Amino acid sequence: MDLTIYQDIKYRDFQKKLTVSSYPMIGVRIPILRKLAKKIDYDEYLKSFKLIYYEEVLLYGMIIVKERNIKKRIQKIHDYLKYIDCWSICDTFCTNLYFVKEYKDKYFQWILSYLEDDRTFYVRFGLVMLLKYYTDIKYLDIILAKVKEIKNSEYYCYMAIAWLLCELAVNNRDVINNYIKTLPIDIQKMYLKKVNDSYRIKTI
């Protein structure tokens, strides 16, 4: 598929300022990619897909959720993680996995397992999945215990931890404000910034 026909140069230049990726960018907006993903035939696409450009990686992440066999879909999700090299691909991909919302308990341990990984964007994947789909109080204690065990100290992991805790603080502010004091100072600073930027948390 030739994505260059949907190119927006200004958007590409803007994205380059926000995203550091090894994939060259064409400059295709996310809504366009989502529309294409809905129209593309899954089986036909898999016969000839390419992952050269940033947008092709994003598109592939939107299409593999069409896999009907759940075991194959989970395997494709796992295999996809090796292509993630920046926060925007990671976070956009997590947004595609909306099916998890309907079966939270079923996939909870699977998602938590990524927090034990050494690779930055595998860990971030787990964290972003938690903040998008697992902010219910029933998961709170387990999530907080697992976050404390994370060994990866890369910026994109720390920032995802801060983001996750900010989301959890919306309904559990006192618990999170006490908990954050036990984490590295860099995470504390990121968390405070996230809280200050949030319109849903008035005070800390």
Z-matrix of the N, CA and C atoms (Angstrom, degrees):
N
C 1 1.465
C 2 1.528 1 109.79
N 3 1.307 2 115.73 1 131.36
C 4 1.459 3 121.24 2 -179.97
C 5 1.527 4 109.65 3 -90.78
N 6 1.321 5 116.46 4 102.13
C 7 1.464 6 120.79 5 -178.14
C 8 1.525 7 112.42 6 -82.44
N 9 1.317 8 116.85 7 -9.24
C 10 1.473 9 119.14 8 -177.43
C 11 1.530 10 112.00 9 -65.76
N 12 1.321 11 117.94 10 -19.94
C 13 1.459 12 120.23 11 179.49
C 14 1.528 13 111.16 12 -69.90
N 15 1.332 14 116.50 13 -14.97
C 16 1.469 15 121.49 14 179.03
C 17 1.533 16 111.53 15 -105.22
N 18 1.300 17 116.03 16 13.76
C 19 1.465 18 121.07 17 -174.19
C 20 1.527 19 113.16 18 -66.49
N 21 1.334 20 113.65 19 136.96
C 22 1.464 21 122.16 20 174.44
C 23 1.537 22 105.73 21 -126.03
N 24 1.310 23 116.88 22 103.47
C 25 1.460 24 121.84 23 -173.90
C 26 1.529 25 112.16 24 -60.17
N 27 1.324 26 116.59 25 -44.31
C 28 1.473 27 119.78 26 -178.98
C 29 1.528 28 110.85 27 -62.82
N 30 1.320 29 115.44 28 -40.55
C 31 1.462 30 119.81 29 178.40
C 32 1.522 31 110.71 30 -65.39
N 33 1.327 32 116.45 31 -41.04
C 34 1.472 33 120.63 32 177.97
C 35 1.521 34 111.18 33 -59.50
N 36 1.334 35 116.06 34 -47.17
C 37 1.460 36 120.07 35 -178.91
C 38 1.528 37 111.53 36 -64.13
N 39 1.327 38 116.05 37 -35.83
C 40 1.461 39 120.68 38 177.42
C 41 1.531 40 110.48 39 -66.97
N 42 1.333 41 116.36 40 -44.47
C 43 1.470 42 121.00 41 -179.87
C 44 1.516 43 112.27 42 -62.54
N 45 1.316 44 116.23 43 -36.54
C 46 1.463 45 120.27 44 -179.85
C 47 1.529 46 111.76 45 -62.33
N 48 1.322 47 116.28 46 -28.25
C 49 1.460 48 120.28 47 179.06
C 50 1.532 49 111.41 48 -74.54
N 51 1.326 50 115.62 49 -25.20
C 52 1.464 51 120.73 50 -176.47
C 53 1.526 52 113.48 51 -97.32
N 54 1.319 53 115.67 52 -26.47
C 55 1.462 54 120.54 53 -170.33
C 56 1.522 55 112.46 54 -124.64
N 57 1.307 56 115.71 55 127.58
C 58 1.462 57 121.12 56 175.18
C 59 1.525 58 107.94 57 -105.04
N 60 1.327 59 115.42 58 108.49
C 61 1.462 60 120.76 59 -178.03
C 62 1.517 61 109.93 60 -135.66
N 63 1.320 62 115.72 61 151.47
C 64 1.465 63 120.17 62 177.21
C 65 1.530 64 111.12 63 -79.46
N 66 1.337 65 116.36 64 -12.86
C 67 1.459 66 119.96 65 179.62
C 68 1.532 67 110.02 66 -85.37
N 69 1.320 68 118.28 67 132.07
C 70 1.470 69 119.85 68 175.28
C 71 1.523 70 110.13 69 -65.08
N 72 1.328 71 115.94 70 144.87
C 73 1.463 72 121.08 71 -177.51
C 74 1.526 73 111.78 72 -100.58
N 75 1.312 74 115.47 73 140.14
C 76 1.459 75 121.34 74 174.36
C 77 1.527 76 109.54 75 -90.82
N 78 1.322 77 115.37 76 -45.87
C 79 1.457 78 120.56 77 -177.84
C 80 1.516 79 111.57 78 106.42
N 81 1.338 80 116.84 79 55.15
C 82 1.463 81 122.22 80 178.69
C 83 1.525 82 108.47 81 -113.19
N 84 1.296 83 116.52 82 127.83
C 85 1.460 84 120.76 83 -177.30
C 86 1.529 85 111.64 84 -69.98
N 87 1.333 86 115.34 85 147.98
C 88 1.459 87 121.79 86 -177.59
C 89 1.529 88 113.23 87 -56.11
N 90 1.334 89 120.23 88 -45.31
C 91 1.471 90 119.24 89 179.88
C 92 1.528 91 113.29 90 -57.42
N 93 1.324 92 116.38 91 -34.60
C 94 1.468 93 119.98 92 178.02
C 95 1.520 94 110.06 93 -67.74
N 96 1.329 95 116.40 94 -43.12
C 97 1.468 96 120.17 95 178.54
C 98 1.530 97 110.62 96 -62.05
N 99 1.319 98 117.06 97 -38.52
C 100 1.466 99 120.48 98 179.72
C 101 1.534 100 110.72 99 -65.86
N 102 1.307 101 117.13 100 -40.05
C 103 1.464 102 120.68 101 178.03
C 104 1.527 103 110.50 102 -64.31
N 105 1.332 104 115.63 103 -41.47
C 106 1.465 105 119.63 104 178.21
C 107 1.522 106 110.96 105 -63.74
N 108 1.335 107 115.96 106 -41.51
C 109 1.468 108 120.71 107 -178.50
C 110 1.524 109 111.38 108 -60.94
N 111 1.331 110 117.09 109 -34.85
C 112 1.463 111 120.95 110 179.76
C 113 1.529 112 111.55 111 -70.34
N 114 1.316 113 116.35 112 -31.82
C 115 1.466 114 120.74 113 -175.90
C 116 1.527 115 113.06 114 -85.79
N 117 1.321 116 116.49 115 -28.37
C 118 1.466 117 120.59 116 -173.23
C 119 1.524 118 111.56 117 -70.27
N 120 1.314 119 116.03 118 135.01
C 121 1.462 120 121.70 119 175.09
C 122 1.531 121 108.88 120 -73.56
N 123 1.303 122 116.07 121 123.12
C 124 1.469 123 121.86 122 -173.82
C 125 1.526 124 112.56 123 -58.16
N 126 1.315 125 116.82 124 -52.19
C 127 1.466 126 120.58 125 -176.19
C 128 1.528 127 112.59 126 -64.53
N 129 1.322 128 116.60 127 -40.73
C 130 1.464 129 120.47 128 179.52
C 131 1.528 130 110.78 129 -66.97
N 132 1.317 131 115.92 130 -39.46
C 133 1.466 132 120.69 131 -179.06
C 134 1.529 133 111.19 132 -62.15
N 135 1.320 134 116.76 133 -41.56
C 136 1.464 135 120.49 134 -177.60
C 137 1.521 136 113.26 135 -65.49
N 138 1.303 137 117.48 136 -17.97
C 139 1.466 138 120.57 137 -179.60
C 140 1.526 139 112.34 138 -75.21
N 141 1.330 140 116.56 139 -24.22
C 142 1.469 141 117.93 140 -173.06
C 143 1.532 142 114.72 141 -142.35
N 144 1.322 143 117.71 142 17.64
C 145 1.459 144 118.71 143 -176.67
C 146 1.539 145 111.43 144 -67.93
N 147 1.327 146 115.53 145 151.71
C 148 1.460 147 122.01 146 177.35
C 149 1.528 148 108.71 147 -128.01
N 150 1.318 149 115.42 148 148.07
C 151 1.461 150 120.04 149 178.35
C 152 1.530 151 108.59 150 -125.43
N 153 1.305 152 114.98 151 64.40
C 154 1.462 153 121.38 152 179.96
C 155 1.525 154 110.19 153 -99.08
N 156 1.320 155 115.56 154 -46.49
C 157 1.458 156 120.87 155 -177.77
C 158 1.529 157 111.91 156 -95.43
N 159 1.306 158 114.76 157 155.94
C 160 1.469 159 123.43 158 177.19
C 161 1.524 160 110.59 159 -51.84
N 162 1.312 161 117.16 160 -46.60
C 163 1.465 162 121.46 161 -178.08
C 164 1.520 163 112.21 162 -67.73
N 165 1.324 164 116.90 163 -30.25
C 166 1.465 165 119.62 164 177.68
C 167 1.522 166 110.49 165 -68.44
N 168 1.316 167 116.18 166 -35.46
C 169 1.465 168 120.32 167 177.06
C 170 1.528 169 109.83 168 -67.35
N 171 1.328 170 116.36 169 -43.10
C 172 1.467 171 120.53 170 177.54
C 173 1.532 172 110.42 171 -60.99
N 174 1.323 173 116.33 172 -45.98
C 175 1.461 174 121.20 173 -177.91
C 176 1.527 175 111.16 174 -62.55
N 177 1.308 176 116.22 175 -42.42
C 178 1.464 177 120.02 176 178.72
C 179 1.526 178 110.63 177 -59.54
N 180 1.328 179 116.00 178 -40.32
C 181 1.461 180 120.09 179 178.34
C 182 1.516 181 113.24 180 -65.23
N 183 1.311 182 116.64 181 -26.65
C 184 1.461 183 121.19 182 178.22
C 185 1.525 184 111.93 183 -81.02
N 186 1.315 185 115.94 184 -25.45
C 187 1.461 186 120.52 185 -174.34
C 188 1.529 187 113.20 186 -89.87
N 189 1.322 188 117.94 187 -34.36
C 190 1.469 189 118.72 188 -174.85
C 191 1.526 190 112.72 189 -65.43
N 192 1.338 191 117.78 190 -18.15
C 193 1.466 192 118.95 191 176.97
C 194 1.527 193 111.32 192 -70.54
N 195 1.340 194 116.74 193 -8.01
C 196 1.457 195 120.43 194 176.27
C 197 1.529 196 111.91 195 -77.34
N 198 1.312 197 117.11 196 -12.93
C 199 1.468 198 120.63 197 178.78
C 200 1.529 199 109.13 198 -56.22
N 201 1.312 200 116.82 199 122.47
C 202 1.465 201 121.34 200 -175.23
C 203 1.523 202 112.79 201 -77.00
N 204 1.315 203 116.08 202 -37.29
C 205 1.469 204 119.98 203 -179.99
C 206 1.524 205 108.86 204 -73.41
N 207 1.313 206 117.30 205 117.63
C 208 1.459 207 120.75 206 -171.72
C 209 1.524 208 112.19 207 -64.89
N 210 1.325 209 118.23 208 -36.60
C 211 1.464 210 120.47 209 178.87
C 212 1.522 211 111.04 210 -65.78
N 213 1.318 212 115.75 211 -41.55
C 214 1.461 213 120.07 212 177.91
C 215 1.524 214 110.51 213 -67.52
N 216 1.327 215 116.37 214 -36.98
C 217 1.464 216 120.05 215 179.61
C 218 1.523 217 111.05 216 -64.06
N 219 1.321 218 116.13 217 -44.04
C 220 1.468 219 120.31 218 178.98
C 221 1.530 220 110.21 219 -63.33
N 222 1.324 221 116.97 220 -39.60
C 223 1.463 222 120.51 221 178.72
C 224 1.519 223 110.72 222 -66.07
N 225 1.334 224 117.12 223 -39.70
C 226 1.462 225 120.36 224 178.71
C 227 1.532 226 110.88 225 -66.71
N 228 1.315 227 116.27 226 -36.61
C 229 1.467 228 120.19 227 176.51
C 230 1.517 229 109.73 228 -62.01
N 231 1.324 230 115.85 229 -47.14
C 232 1.468 231 119.92 230 179.24
C 233 1.529 232 110.89 231 -61.66
N 234 1.310 233 116.58 232 -44.83
C 235 1.463 234 120.65 233 -179.45
C 236 1.529 235 111.69 234 -64.14
N 237 1.316 236 116.73 235 -30.50
C 238 1.463 237 121.50 236 -178.87
C 239 1.525 238 112.11 237 -65.51
N 240 1.314 239 116.43 238 -29.77
C 241 1.464 240 120.08 239 -174.28
C 242 1.531 241 112.79 240 -59.33
N 243 1.302 242 117.55 241 -27.38
C 244 1.472 243 119.47 242 179.99
C 245 1.520 244 112.57 243 -69.05
N 246 1.332 245 117.21 244 -16.13
C 247 1.463 246 120.96 245 178.31
C 248 1.530 247 112.51 246 -88.77
N 249 1.314 248 116.77 247 -10.84
C 250 1.470 249 120.38 248 -177.28
C 251 1.521 250 109.95 249 -78.58
N 252 1.328 251 116.09 250 124.03
C 253 1.466 252 119.46 251 179.50
C 254 1.533 253 112.34 252 -131.34
N 255 1.344 254 116.84 253 11.20
C 256 1.461 255 119.57 254 179.30
C 257 1.527 256 109.70 255 -157.47
N 258 1.314 257 115.43 256 162.81
C 259 1.461 258 120.37 257 -176.35
C 260 1.524 259 112.43 258 -63.66
N 261 1.322 260 118.35 259 -35.67
C 262 1.463 261 120.34 260 -174.24
C 263 1.531 262 112.09 261 -69.98
N 264 1.326 263 117.33 262 -38.81
C 265 1.463 264 119.63 263 175.97
C 266 1.522 265 109.49 264 -65.27
N 267 1.316 266 116.16 265 -43.85
C 268 1.464 267 121.42 266 -179.70
C 269 1.521 268 111.12 267 -59.35
N 270 1.328 269 116.55 268 -52.42
C 271 1.454 270 120.89 269 -173.14
C 272 1.526 271 111.98 270 -69.98
N 273 1.336 272 116.42 271 -36.40
C 274 1.464 273 119.91 272 176.75
C 275 1.523 274 110.23 273 -65.72
N 276 1.318 275 116.45 274 -40.31
C 277 1.460 276 120.71 275 179.42
C 278 1.529 277 110.83 276 -61.79
N 279 1.320 278 116.86 277 -43.14
C 280 1.469 279 120.43 278 179.82
C 281 1.522 280 111.37 279 -60.41
N 282 1.313 281 116.29 280 -36.28
C 283 1.465 282 120.69 281 178.12
C 284 1.528 283 111.51 282 -63.88
N 285 1.323 284 116.74 283 -28.08
C 286 1.464 285 120.71 284 179.78
C 287 1.525 286 112.80 285 -71.85
N 288 1.322 287 117.81 286 -20.56
C 289 1.464 288 121.65 287 -171.36
C 290 1.520 289 111.53 288 -91.32
N 291 1.313 290 115.16 289 46.51
C 292 1.462 291 121.65 290 -176.39
C 293 1.526 292 113.08 291 -64.32
N 294 1.322 293 118.03 292 -20.34
C 295 1.463 294 120.90 293 179.93
C 296 1.522 295 112.02 294 -61.36
N 297 1.339 296 116.56 295 -24.67
C 298 1.463 297 120.98 296 179.57
C 299 1.525 298 110.64 297 -62.02
N 300 1.307 299 116.68 298 -32.55
C 301 1.466 300 121.84 299 -177.11
C 302 1.522 301 111.90 300 -58.16
N 303 1.318 302 117.09 301 -30.36
C 304 1.462 303 121.50 302 -177.80
C 305 1.528 304 112.52 303 -83.60
N 306 1.330 305 116.79 304 -15.81
C 307 1.464 306 120.47 305 -176.67
C 308 1.531 307 109.87 306 -135.76
N 309 1.322 308 115.80 307 53.47
C 310 1.459 309 120.72 308 -172.44
C 311 1.523 310 113.02 309 -57.44
N 312 1.304 311 117.78 310 -49.87
C 313 1.463 312 120.51 311 -176.92
C 314 1.526 313 111.49 312 -61.79
N 315 1.319 314 115.89 313 -37.08
C 316 1.467 315 121.00 314 -177.87
C 317 1.521 316 112.24 315 -61.67
N 318 1.347 317 116.86 316 -37.44
C 319 1.460 318 120.71 317 -173.40
C 320 1.525 319 114.05 318 -104.57
N 321 1.311 320 117.26 319 0.35
C 322 1.468 321 120.75 320 -174.08
C 323 1.526 322 112.73 321 -59.80
N 324 1.308 323 117.47 322 -51.79
C 325 1.466 324 120.67 323 -177.97
C 326 1.528 325 111.29 324 -65.74
N 327 1.309 326 116.46 325 -35.73
C 328 1.470 327 121.26 326 177.25
C 329 1.521 328 110.44 327 -60.21
N 330 1.308 329 116.61 328 -45.45
C 331 1.467 330 121.09 329 179.61
C 332 1.525 331 110.71 330 -67.72
N 333 1.321 332 116.65 331 -42.65
C 334 1.469 333 120.09 332 179.01
C 335 1.526 334 111.68 333 -59.28
N 336 1.321 335 117.15 334 -31.75
C 337 1.464 336 120.41 335 -176.79
C 338 1.523 337 112.11 336 -60.98
N 339 1.327 338 117.66 337 -25.63
C 340 1.464 339 120.37 338 -179.66
C 341 1.528 340 112.36 339 -72.88
N 342 1.311 341 116.98 340 -19.00
C 343 1.466 342 119.54 341 177.37
C 344 1.527 343 111.37 342 -70.06
N 345 1.321 344 116.29 343 -17.42
C 346 1.462 345 121.45 344 -179.28
C 347 1.529 346 111.89 345 -89.02
N 348 1.315 347 117.21 346 -6.12
C 349 1.464 348 121.64 347 -177.75
C 350 1.525 349 110.64 348 -74.27
N 351 1.314 350 117.46 349 156.88
C 352 1.465 351 121.73 350 177.61
C 353 1.526 352 111.97 351 -89.47
N 354 1.316 353 116.94 352 -19.49
C 355 1.466 354 121.06 353 -174.41
C 356 1.529 355 111.23 354 -82.32
N 357 1.321 356 114.47 355 131.09
C 358 1.460 357 121.94 356 -171.47
C 359 1.520 358 113.66 357 -52.26
N 360 1.314 359 117.76 358 -52.27
C 361 1.462 360 118.58 359 -173.06
C 362 1.523 361 113.19 360 -82.91
N 363 1.313 362 117.86 361 -10.65
C 364 1.458 363 120.46 362 169.04
C 365 1.529 364 108.17 363 -73.26
N 366 1.324 365 115.51 364 -43.65
C 367 1.463 366 120.05 365 177.82
C 368 1.524 367 110.00 366 -64.95
N 369 1.316 368 116.50 367 -45.99
C 370 1.465 369 119.52 368 -179.71
C 371 1.529 370 110.49 369 -60.88
N 372 1.322 371 117.03 370 -39.32
C 373 1.457 372 120.26 371 176.72
C 374 1.521 373 110.34 372 -54.36
N 375 1.319 374 116.93 373 -48.73
C 376 1.463 375 120.59 374 179.86
C 377 1.516 376 112.13 375 -61.04
N 378 1.328 377 116.48 376 -43.06
C 379 1.463 378 121.29 377 -178.68
C 380 1.525 379 112.30 378 -65.90
N 381 1.321 380 116.27 379 -43.79
C 382 1.464 381 119.86 380 -178.95
C 383 1.530 382 110.70 381 -69.35
N 384 1.314 383 117.26 382 -35.84
C 385 1.465 384 120.02 383 174.90
C 386 1.528 385 110.36 384 -61.51
N 387 1.316 386 116.99 385 -40.12
C 388 1.464 387 120.75 386 179.22
C 389 1.521 388 111.50 387 -65.11
N 390 1.315 389 116.89 388 -44.15
C 391 1.469 390 118.97 389 -176.58
C 392 1.524 391 112.11 390 -72.48
N 393 1.323 392 116.76 391 -22.21
C 394 1.461 393 119.76 392 179.16
C 395 1.520 394 112.65 393 -86.63
N 396 1.342 395 117.31 394 -31.95
C 397 1.457 396 119.56 395 -170.82
C 398 1.530 397 115.46 396 -126.59
N 399 1.329 398 118.26 397 -6.93
C 400 1.464 399 119.22 398 -172.43
C 401 1.534 400 113.73 399 -131.92
N 402 1.309 401 116.71 400 47.25
C 403 1.468 402 119.55 401 179.21
C 404 1.531 403 112.30 402 -93.09
N 405 1.338 404 117.19 403 3.66
C 406 1.462 405 121.33 404 176.56
C 407 1.527 406 109.64 405 -63.78
N 408 1.303 407 117.25 406 147.71
C 409 1.460 408 121.46 407 -176.43
C 410 1.535 409 112.15 408 -64.44
N 411 1.318 410 118.54 409 -25.60
C 412 1.454 411 121.08 410 -178.79
C 413 1.524 412 112.57 411 -62.48
N 414 1.326 413 117.09 412 -23.12
C 415 1.464 414 121.15 413 -179.09
C 416 1.531 415 112.43 414 -98.93
N 417 1.319 416 116.72 415 -7.02
C 418 1.468 417 121.60 416 -168.99
C 419 1.523 418 113.91 417 -56.10
N 420 1.314 419 118.14 418 -54.53
C 421 1.469 420 120.90 419 -174.62
C 422 1.525 421 112.10 420 -61.62
N 423 1.312 422 116.24 421 -41.34
C 424 1.470 423 119.84 422 -179.46
C 425 1.524 424 110.10 423 -66.27
N 426 1.325 425 117.02 424 -42.58
C 427 1.460 426 120.75 425 179.55
C 428 1.519 427 111.19 426 -61.97
N 429 1.322 428 117.08 427 -45.94
C 430 1.467 429 120.67 428 -178.95
C 431 1.526 430 111.31 429 -62.82
N 432 1.315 431 116.73 430 -38.48
C 433 1.467 432 120.33 431 178.23
C 434 1.526 433 110.58 432 -65.77
N 435 1.322 434 117.10 433 -41.20
C 436 1.462 435 121.53 434 -179.05
C 437 1.527 436 111.75 435 -69.34
N 438 1.312 437 117.10 436 -38.44
C 439 1.467 438 120.94 437 -179.81
C 440 1.522 439 109.95 438 -61.50
N 441 1.313 440 117.15 439 -37.93
C 442 1.469 441 120.76 440 -179.89
C 443 1.517 442 111.88 441 -64.47
N 444 1.316 443 117.36 442 -22.82
C 445 1.464 444 121.49 443 -177.52
C 446 1.529 445 112.80 444 -89.11
N 447 1.325 446 117.22 445 -6.57
C 448 1.469 447 120.18 446 -178.74
C 449 1.525 448 110.17 447 -64.77
N 450 1.314 449 116.11 448 128.64
C 451 1.469 450 121.31 449 -177.20
C 452 1.532 451 112.61 450 -99.24
N 453 1.301 452 116.85 451 -21.39
C 454 1.462 453 120.90 452 -178.56
C 455 1.527 454 109.76 453 -70.66
N 456 1.335 455 116.79 454 124.02
C 457 1.467 456 121.14 455 -176.77
C 458 1.531 457 112.33 456 -111.37
N 459 1.331 458 116.36 457 18.86
C 460 1.458 459 120.12 458 178.10
C 461 1.536 460 110.80 459 -67.49
N 462 1.312 461 115.30 460 152.73
C 463 1.464 462 121.71 461 -176.53
C 464 1.524 463 112.17 462 -53.17
N 465 1.331 464 118.40 463 -45.75
C 466 1.458 465 120.99 464 -174.75
C 467 1.529 466 112.65 465 -70.71
N 468 1.318 467 116.75 466 -21.72
C 469 1.462 468 120.07 467 172.43
C 470 1.522 469 110.09 468 -78.02
N 471 1.319 470 115.61 469 -48.17
C 472 1.464 471 119.83 470 179.17
C 473 1.525 472 111.49 471 -58.39
N 474 1.320 473 117.05 472 -43.02
C 475 1.454 474 120.18 473 -179.53
C 476 1.530 475 111.16 474 -65.04
N 477 1.322 476 116.71 475 -37.65
C 478 1.463 477 120.06 476 178.09
C 479 1.520 478 111.05 477 -67.71
N 480 1.329 479 117.14 478 -36.38
C 481 1.465 480 120.58 479 175.78
C 482 1.527 481 109.65 480 -61.89
N 483 1.322 482 116.15 481 -46.44
C 484 1.463 483 120.81 482 179.70
C 485 1.532 484 111.01 483 -60.84
N 486 1.312 485 116.15 484 -41.32
C 487 1.465 486 121.77 485 179.30
C 488 1.530 487 110.49 486 -64.71
N 489 1.335 488 115.92 487 -45.18
C 490 1.463 489 121.14 488 177.74
C 491 1.522 490 110.99 489 -58.77
N 492 1.315 491 116.73 490 -47.06
C 493 1.463 492 120.70 491 -178.56
C 494 1.528 493 111.39 492 -65.76
N 495 1.305 494 116.62 493 -33.95
C 496 1.462 495 120.72 494 176.51
C 497 1.531 496 109.91 495 -63.82
N 498 1.331 497 116.70 496 -42.76
C 499 1.466 498 120.55 497 177.99
C 500 1.526 499 110.71 498 -64.29
N 501 1.328 500 116.70 499 -40.78
C 502 1.459 501 120.53 500 179.49
C 503 1.524 502 111.77 501 -68.77
N 504 1.324 503 116.28 502 -28.94
C 505 1.463 504 120.97 503 -178.18
C 506 1.523 505 112.94 504 -71.28
N 507 1.321 506 117.54 505 -17.63
C 508 1.459 507 120.72 506 -179.57
C 509 1.530 508 110.62 507 -55.86
N 510 1.331 509 115.80 508 -41.25
C 511 1.470 510 120.16 509 -179.40
C 512 1.527 511 113.53 510 -113.73
N 513 1.332 512 116.25 511 -1.30
C 514 1.475 513 120.01 512 -177.45
C 515 1.527 514 109.81 513 -139.00
N 516 1.317 515 116.62 514 48.05
C 517 1.461 516 121.70 515 -169.86
C 518 1.527 517 113.27 516 -57.85
N 519 1.311 518 117.91 517 -48.47
C 520 1.472 519 120.62 518 -176.28
C 521 1.524 520 111.66 519 -64.56
N 522 1.330 521 115.43 520 -41.49
C 523 1.465 522 120.26 521 179.55
C 524 1.524 523 110.44 522 -61.39
N 525 1.311 524 116.31 523 -47.33
C 526 1.462 525 120.95 524 -177.24
C 527 1.523 526 111.34 525 -69.64
N 528 1.322 527 117.58 526 -38.57
C 529 1.468 528 119.80 527 179.99
C 530 1.521 529 111.94 528 -64.31
N 531 1.311 530 117.23 529 -30.80
C 532 1.464 531 120.75 530 175.23
C 533 1.528 532 110.82 531 -78.06
N 534 1.300 533 114.99 532 -40.05
C 535 1.466 534 121.09 533 -178.55
C 536 1.526 535 111.73 534 -64.42
N 537 1.308 536 117.26 535 -40.83
C 538 1.464 537 121.43 536 -174.73
C 539 1.524 538 111.69 537 -60.78
N 540 1.302 539 117.05 538 -26.44
C 541 1.464 540 121.76 539 -179.05
C 542 1.522 541 112.14 540 -66.56
N 543 1.316 542 116.61 541 -17.47
C 544 1.467 543 120.84 542 -178.76
C 545 1.525 544 112.50 543 -91.31
N 546 1.330 545 117.08 544 -3.74
C 547 1.466 546 121.86 545 -176.40
C 548 1.529 547 110.83 546 -100.22
N 549 1.326 548 117.82 547 164.79
C 550 1.469 549 121.61 548 179.39
C 551 1.528 550 112.18 549 -53.23
N 552 1.309 551 115.89 550 147.75
C 553 1.464 552 121.85 551 -175.69
C 554 1.532 553 112.44 552 -58.73
N 555 1.333 554 116.68 553 -34.04
C 556 1.465 555 119.31 554 179.25
C 557 1.527 556 111.07 555 -62.72
N 558 1.316 557 116.96 556 -40.03
C 559 1.465 558 120.55 557 178.02
C 560 1.523 559 109.85 558 -67.62
N 561 1.315 560 116.37 559 -39.85
C 562 1.468 561 120.19 560 177.82
C 563 1.529 562 111.27 561 -57.50
N 564 1.320 563 115.98 562 -45.05
C 565 1.468 564 120.13 563 -179.62
C 566 1.526 565 111.24 564 -64.46
N 567 1.341 566 115.86 565 -43.24
C 568 1.462 567 119.91 566 178.85
C 569 1.523 568 110.74 567 -63.33
N 570 1.311 569 116.01 568 -40.31
C 571 1.464 570 121.46 569 179.41
C 572 1.527 571 110.68 570 -62.13
N 573 1.324 572 116.72 571 -46.83
C 574 1.465 573 120.64 572 179.98
C 575 1.530 574 111.51 573 -60.49
N 576 1.322 575 115.38 574 -38.70
C 577 1.462 576 118.59 575 177.95
C 578 1.525 577 110.83 576 -66.22
N 579 1.323 578 116.32 577 -43.01
C 580 1.457 579 120.81 578 178.01
C 581 1.528 580 110.79 579 -60.47
N 582 1.323 581 116.55 580 -43.38
C 583 1.456 582 121.40 581 -179.73
C 584 1.530 583 110.51 582 -64.13
N 585 1.314 584 115.76 583 -44.24
C 586 1.466 585 120.00 584 -179.40
C 587 1.528 586 112.21 585 -64.56
N 588 1.346 587 115.48 586 -28.50
C 589 1.463 588 119.91 587 179.83
C 590 1.538 589 112.34 588 -85.47
N 591 1.327 590 115.85 589 -11.89
C 592 1.456 591 119.91 590 -175.31
C 593 1.528 592 111.31 591 -84.32
N 594 1.321 593 115.77 592 133.54
C 595 1.460 594 119.97 593 176.85
C 596 1.526 595 111.06 594 -84.21
N 597 1.337 596 117.00 595 -8.49
C 598 1.460 597 119.94 596 -177.52
C 599 1.523 598 113.77 597 -93.47
N 600 1.355 599 116.56 598 -13.60
C 601 1.465 600 120.55 599 179.02
C 602 1.522 601 108.04 600 -118.62
N 603 1.303 602 116.88 601 107.88
C 604 1.451 603 121.69 602 -173.33
C 605 1.521 604 112.74 603 -78.55
N 606 1.306 605 116.23 604 -38.98
C 607 1.469 606 120.47 605 -178.84
C 608 1.495 607 110.33 606 -134.84
N 609 1.340 608 115.82 607 160.78
C 610 1.460 609 118.89 608 176.99
C 611 1.501 610 109.14 609 -119.31
